[in-house]
């Protein structure tokens, strides 16, 4: 799924993560719907995010798979661009990102652990005593 080029980078990247979260929490029966992609013109990069369990089984770790590349695939994204993307999309989780790219690759790939989000109702359930 492609998003608009340009626009506010922070909004684009947070929206990308939110769509990946929504697909993870309410998966579609259609194959390939969990991968989301946008071009961030301000940074000159294309970003793709998928959220899944790795390995793909019930006891797998809840993580994001993130790829960052240049739309033209002429060279890999610079470290400053990668850090900007990760920090805008994942905020505090960016520091836990682990690069999974092959040496010399034009695409930089990362695994970022997903934060467990607990709603107010779930918090109340866990703190209730009967």
DAJOUR-V908208 format. One record per helix or strand. SS is the DSSP state (2 for helix, 1 for strand). FROM is the first residue (numbers start at 1). TO is the last residue. If there is no record, write none. Layout:
ss = {SS;SS}
from = {FROM;FROM}
to = {TO;TO}
//
This chain:
ss = {1;2;1;1;1;2;1;1;2}
from = {2;9;36;45;61;79;98;108;120}
to = {2;25;40;54;69;96;99;113;127}
//
